[in-house]
Every structure is written in structure tokens, then in C-alpha cells.
Amino acid sequence: MSLENFASPTVRGVPEIGNTKTSQALFERAKLSLAGGIASSSRLTSTGTRPYPLYINSGSGARIVDVDGNEYLDYLISYGSVILGHAAPAITSALSSVLASGTMFGTCNVPEVELAELICSLVPCADLVRFSNSGSEAVLGAIRTARGFTGRSTILKFEGHYHGWTDTLAISNRPTAAQAGPYESPAAHPHSPGIPQGVVDDVVVCPWNDVDLLRTALDAHRGEIAAVICEPIVANNACTMPLPGYLQTLREECTARDILLIFDEVCTGFRTGPGGAQSLFGVVPDLAVYSKALGGGLPIAAFAGRHDVMDSLATGQVKHGGTYNGSPLCATAALVTLTELADLAVTARIEESGRRVMEAVRRASTDHHVPCAVQGVGSMFQVVFSANGAPTRHYRDTLRLDQHRYDAFRHALLQRGIHANGFGLACWFVSAALTESDIDETCAAIDEAFAAIRTA
């Protein structure tokens, strides 16, 4: 797929981004050795109107600098991973000693034990923990555990929820209207070619935030479903929030049918507070999956859950492995990060910083007569341009959003030194490193960006 397809529209009255010629040259070079010139499909983005990604050379605190020397306030922060900020002193100091003494040994180590203990103390559902290296891997571990524990194969997921790129649940993440099928019984559509039909057939897809259709789907597959999995906040599709009481109903329905409930907290975990979405909404799943903020910028993930469910791993009945799982380097970074985030003052500051930015968007939307909704929570949110400014409630609402308007908004921000996700349905993420002046700068840029896109 060509990057030209992702170029943002020109915004009248907004100057072009500064010199990014080195990024352009690096992308041309990368295409000769990297498939598509990128190491991850999520990096298929553009630099404003220019059909190539930015190459970032360094970061400190809330700011990043590209290879041409342009500086940006960063609200991508590696898709929410770098929650303490770039080159956080506490993490770099701790990692220096690990680098000097050995990064991994393929054996058990002390940091992984201390990290597991800390997770168990913070996460309501966590009696036992297992580590892996990415959110996708941790989802695989949780699904295998659920299937092994229940003896069933079918998984119910929600349309538009993203649970990683692997075959198991790369189903109906972002189907087109034609692919999605009827709203009442969505089609299970593979995210891309290469996913076997047999895998697709093991997944039941349900609309989000619709209790009646949830019950209908569960009744239709009574006795077949091993687990229901969801993003408590749909981070990868517009930060759509659960309707009041929906997660509680989901918990009750799973309990009544002896189905395991899995929260994919790869994005919400530890970011929305030390206990993640479980504490935020007061709903405890049977299993939960973590990554992103867990490692503070290093690659580590985890899945955790009830003792009896996780015991199938403890006894070796269900197999789960990985050479890099819980390496001293990554476990140390995670231990430092979670120790910081366990301080309620830290997560409260992140939340308040984000809410100020969210309010700046709402104010600019009103002042410049550009309807939009700002949805999510302070630590992770998105701006969606709906016709009447209404929030999204389920995936199909996103199909009616004005993505060109978001592209123009993101371009106008980038020109003003604000770096947000290039994809209009993903999140803004807020780091603990934002200062008062950073927030003021962001709010001023948002107002100017809305003034620009009013006539775009």
C-alpha cells in the first residue's frame, strides 16, 4: 500500500511542516531493505502532506526531535508506552547497572519476581502473573489459558476492538461497511489475508455497548464460549467509552454462563491509575493483559488472573514459553515504572494534564464552530469529528466520522510542534513528563489548529 494514500489534505492558511528532507531520504533508503520501508504496519503514516514518516532521533521528557532537528511535544509517546517521558532519569539510571551486569541469562531472575509481586499488589484480578514481550503475545497467552481452563475453543470479541496482530483475534478490527455484515450479527472478518478460515470460525463478533445483542450472542453459543475479551476503553477505535453499567453487565453475564472475562488492558493498564480499568470502572475480570505503559518504553508484557485459572500454567498443563520473557533488563524498567505509577499523585497529575488538553479541544471546537467530540479519559483520549459533535458508542459510528478533518487537524498541530497519532481513530497519550508550559503550548496550538481547519 502506498503512503501517498495516507497523505493529509492541504490546510489553507497553514504553512507546510519544516524541513524534513532527511526523513524523506531515510524512507527512500529504508524501502530498499525493509518491507514497505517500515518495521510495523502502524508506522505507515505521513508527515503532514508529505508521503513519508518522520524519523525521530532523540527524546527527552515530553519532547522528541527528528533527524532534521525539528522538535515536537509528543502525544504519541510510543503508543502510550513511554508514560514517564523520554529518557526518564529513574529508568536510565536503573538500566545502566543492568547493562553492566548482564541483560539476560535465560534463567529466573530477581527483578521478574519483584515485578510480579508488585503487579499482584496493584491489579484486582491478579493472583498470578506470566510475562511475555508484547501485547499480542500476552493476548495469545491469555486466550490459550482460557481455552485450556474451560476446554472450549470459541472466543467472543467486540467489533472494532483490537487485540494484536496475530491470527487468534485479528478479526473485525476495522472492517469496512461492506465487510462488517448486519449490525445485529456482525461478520467475523479477518484483518488481513493470511489468517486461516478455521481461526476466523472460532471467533464470534458482537457490537459494543449493546446489552441485548450481547445476550443474544451468548445465548446462541451457549456452552461453546471459553472467554469474552474486550478493551474496557476502545483505545484503538476512537477511545470509545463503555456506556454506564455495560462492563458490570458483561461481568454478570459471563459469570452466569461460566465464561471467563478477559480485559485487554494493553492501553489502559496502569495508565488510568495503578489498578487500571478494573479499578476505574469497579469491574474485575478473570484475566487481564498488559503491555505499553508497563515497560516504560522497553518491550515487556504480562497476563494475570485468578489463581485457579492461572494454575493451569503453574502446573504445566497449559504450555507457555519465551526466551525473553521477564528478562532482567525489561523487568527492571517495568519495576521502576510501576513503582512510580503506584504513587497516586503521579497518575492524578497525568490525568489532570490530559483533561486540560481535552478541555482546550472542546473550547476551540465551540469557539471556531467545528463540531467534534473529545472522548476517553485524561490519560488517553481522542478527538473525533462527527457531524453533530456526538461521541461514538460502537464501531460503526466511526465509519461516519470525518477523517479528512482529523487529517487536517493533525497536520495543523504537527506544523505547530505537536506530535499526535497519524491515524484518526487511535489515541492521544499523555505522559508524566508534561510541564505547565508544555500544556499551555499545547492548548495554544490546539486553538490555532481549529482556526485553520475551520476553512479547510
N, C-alpha and C positions, 0 to 999 in steps of 0.2 A: 504493500500500500504506500502510495506516495505521500510525503509530508506536505506537498502542495495542497492536498485535500484538507489539511488542518490549519491552513493559514487564516489568521483573523482578518476581518474586513477593515479597510482603511477607516479611520475615525477622523471626521472633518474637524479641523481646528486643533488637532493634537499632533505635535511633532513626532517624527519617527524615533524609534529607540536609538540610543547612541551607538557608536562604532562596535560592531560585533563580528568583524571580519575574521578574527582568529577562530571564533566558534564555527563560522561557516566553513573555513578551511579544514578544521579538525573533523567536521562532519563528513566532508567530501573524502578525507583520508580514511575515516572510520568505515565508510561504506565498502572499502576495498577488502576489509578483513572481518568486520562484524556484520552479521546478518541484518540488513536494513540500516546498518550504521549505529545500532543501539544494542545494549545488553539486556534490555527489558522492554516488552511491548508498551509499558506505561510511559516510557520516555519518548514515544512517538508524538512529539509536540512541536510547537513553533515558537519563534522569538518575535512576538508581536505579529507583524505581517510577513515576516521572513520565514521561509520554509525550512528551518533547521533549529535544533535545540540549543540552548545555552550550555556552555561548558563552564562549570564552576571550579575555580582554582583554590579558594580558601574560604574559611568562615570563622567568625568569632562572635560569640554571644548570639544576638538575634540577626546578625548581618552576614551576607555572603558576597564574594567578589568573583566576577567571571574572569576568563582568561584575557579579556581586553581591558580589565581594570574597572569595569562598571560595578558599582556597589548597590545592593538591594537589601531592604528589610525582608526577611524570609518568613513567609507564612505557609510554605510547603514543608519545611524542616524534615526532609526525607520522609514524606508522607506521615508525619507525626512522630517519627522515631526519635528525633533529637530534641526531646522535651526540655532538657536542662539548658539547651543552647549549644551552639557550635563550639568545639574545643573547651567544653566546660572544665574548669580547673580541677574540680574534685575527681572527675573521671580520668583526665590525662595524667594526673599525679598517681592515681591508683594503678593505672595500666603500665606506667613506666617500670614499676617494680616487677610486674608480671612478665613484661617483655624481657627483663634482665634475667629472670629466673626460669623461664620456660613457659611457652604459651599453651601447650597441651601435651598430654602423655598417653592418651588412650586408656587411662585408668581413672578410678574415682579420685575426687579431689575435695578439699575443704570448702572452697567458695560455693560449689554446687549445693552442698549440704546447708550452708548458711543461707543461701538464696531460697532454697525450698522451704526452709523454716520460716523465712520472712514472708513468702507468698502465702503460706498456710495461716499466718497470723493476720494477714490483711484481707484475704479473699473469703467471703462467707461460705462458698461451696467447697473450698479446698481442704480436704483431709489429706490427700496425697497428690504429688506433682510428678510429672515427667517433662524433660526438656527435649527440644529439637532446635532447628536452626532457622526456620522461617514459619510465618503464619500458615502457609499452605501445608507444610509438613505437620504442624501441630493439629490442624484440622483433620488430616489423614489419620493421625494417631487417635484423636477423639472419636472419629467415626468407626475406626476398627475396634476400638474398645467398646463402643456402644453395641456394635453388631455382635462382638464376642460375648458380651454380657447377656444380651437378650436372646441370642440365637436367631435373630431376624435380620433381613437384608435391606428392607425398604427405608429410605430416609425422606422425610418431608421437609422441603425448604420453601422459602418465600420468593416470589417473583421479584427480581431486581436486587436481591441480597447477594453479596459477593463473598465467597469463602475460599479464595485462592484459585490458582490457575490449573491445578491438577484435575484429572478426569473426574474424580469422585463427585465433585459438586460444582464443576464449571458448567452449570446448567441454568438456562434462563436468567443469566446475569443482566444482560441488556438486549433482549430480543426486540426486533422491530415490531410494529403493529401487526404486520402480516405474519410474522413468526410466532407471535405470542398466543394466538388462538383465542377462544372465547374467554371473557373475564371470569365467568363462573367456574370454568375448568381450564386453566391455562395449560398450554402445551409445554412439555418438557423439551426445551430446545437447546442443543449443545452450543457452548460458547464459541466453538470454532471447529473446523474439520480436524479429524484425528482422534475424536472421542468415540469409542465404540458404542453401538446402539444398545448393547447389553447393559452398559453402565447407565445410559440415559434411562432405560426402563426401570432401574432401581430407585428412581427419584420421582416423588410426587411434588408438584408445584402448586402453591396456593397464593392467592392475593394477600397482601399485608393489610393489617388493620381492619379485617372483615371477620368478625366473630362467627357469623352464620356460615360463611363459606369454609372457615376453618373446621367447624364441627362437621360440616357435610363431608369434607375430605377425610377427616379422621374416621368417621363412621363408614365411609366407602372402603377403607383399607383396614378395617378392624382386625387386629391380630397379626398384621403384616409389618407394622412400622416399628423399627428399632429406636429411632430418635427423631425429634423435631429440632432443627437448627435455625437460628436467626441471628442477625445483627440487631441488638437491642435498639441502637440508633443506626439507621441505614446509611452508614458513612460513605459508602461508595455509590450511592444514588441520591444525592441532594440533601444528605443529612436529615432524611425524613424521620420524624419522631413517632414513637408509638402513641396511639390515642390513649387517653387516661383509662386505666384499668385493663388495657389489652394484654399486657405482659402477665398480669395476675390471672386473667382468664386462660391464657396459654399454659401457665403453670398448673392451674386446676384441671384443665382438660388432659394434659399429659399424665398427671398423677392418677386421674380417674381411669385412664386406659392403660396404665402400666407402661408408658412410653417415656424414654429418657428425654429430658430437655437440655439442649446444648446452647449456651450463649457464645457466639463468636465475638469475643472482646479484644480482637486484634487491634482495633482502633480505640475502643472506649476504655480498655483496661488500664487502670492506674491514672489515666489522663483525666477522667471525670471524677476523680477522688481516689483515695487509697484502695477502696473496695470496688472500684469500677462501677459499671452499670448496675450490678447486683445491689450495691448499697444505694445508688442513686434512685432506683425505682423500687427498692424493697422487695425484690423477687429473686429467689435463689434457685439456680438451675442445678442439674445433676452433674454436668460437666461444663467447663469453660475453657476457652482457648485464648492465649495471649501472645503478643509479639510487639512490634512497633515501640511504644514508649518503654516497654520492659527493659530493653537493652541500652537505652540512652544513646543509640547510634551504632551499636555493634549488633551483629546478627545472632539473635537468640530468640527462642520462642518457648512456650510451655503449654501444656494442657493439664488441668487439675480437676478434681472432683471428689464425689462421695467415696468413702472408704471401700464399701462393698463393690462399687463399680470398678474402681481403680485396682482393686485386689486381684483382678484377673491378669493385670500386668505384673503385679508384685509376685504372683505365684508362677509366672512364666506361661500361663495358659494362653494369653494373647501376646504375640511377639511384637516387639518394638525396639528398634536399634538406631544407631547413627554414630559414626566415628567422632563427629564434632559435638555431639550433644553435651551441653553443660561444660564446655571447655573452660579452664581457669580464666582465660582472657575475657571471654564473653560473660561468664558468670560474675566475674569481678565488676565489670561495667554495670551489669544489671543490679548487683548488690548495692553499689554506690547510688545508682539512680533511684531504686526503690526506697532506700534509706532517706533520700531527700524528699521523695514524694509521700512518704509516710507522715511527714510533717504537714498537718492540715493547713498551716499558714501558706505553704508553698502552692498547693493545689488551689487554695482560695485566691491567691494572687493571680494565678494563671486564668482562673475563671473570671475574675473581675476585669482583667486586661481584655479578654475576649469580648466580654459583654459591652465594654466601652466601644470597641470596634464595631460590634453588631449594631449598637445604637447609632453610631455615626452613619452607617449604611441606611438605616431606617430614616434618619433625619434628612440625609441627602436625597433619598428617594422621594420624600414628601416635598422638600424644597424645590427640586428640579422636575417634579411631576413625571417621574419614571417609575411605574409600578414594579415592585419586587417584593419577595418575601425573604426574610433572613431567618433561617431555621437551624436548629441544633441547640447546643449549649455553648457557654463561653469558651471552653477549651477546644471545641471543634464545631464548625458551623459552615453553612454555605449560603450564598446569595443566588436566588432563582428568580428569573424574570418571567412570571406568569402574567396572563393578560390583565388580571384584576388584582394582582398582588397577593393572591391566595397561596397558602402553603401547600405542599404536596402531601397527600395522605397515603398513596400507594404508587407503585412503579409507573402505572400507565399515565398518571398525572405528569410525569416527567417528559412524556412524548409530546406534550403540548407546550413545553417551555420554549422561550425564545433564546436558542443557543447562540445565535448571531449577536444578540445583545450582550450575552455574557462574554463572548469573544472580544467584543469592542471594549467592554468594561475592563477585562483583564489586560488588554493591550494598553489602555489608558493608564492603568495602575503601573504596569511594567515601565512605561515611559517615565513615570514619576518615582521610580525606585522601589516599588512594592512588588515582591515576587510571590504570586499565588499559583495554585494548581492550574495548569493549562487546560484541564478538562472541566467543563462546566457543571458536571454532576458530582465532582469529588469535593473534598473538604478544604477549608482553611484550617490550619492547625496553629495553635498558639503555644509559644514556649515560655518557660520561666525566666528567660533572659531579657524579655522586653522591658525597657525602661519607660519612665513617664514621657520623656521626649520622643522615644520611638512611637509610642501610642499617639501622641499629638501629631507627629509627622504622618502617621498612617491615616488618621482621621481627616487631616487637611487634604491628603492625596485623594481620599475617597470622595470628598466634596467636589474637587476639581474634576475627577473622573466622571462623576454623574453629570456635571455641567457639560462635559464633552460628549457623552453618549446621548444626551437629550436630543441632539440634532443629527446623530449618526444614522 
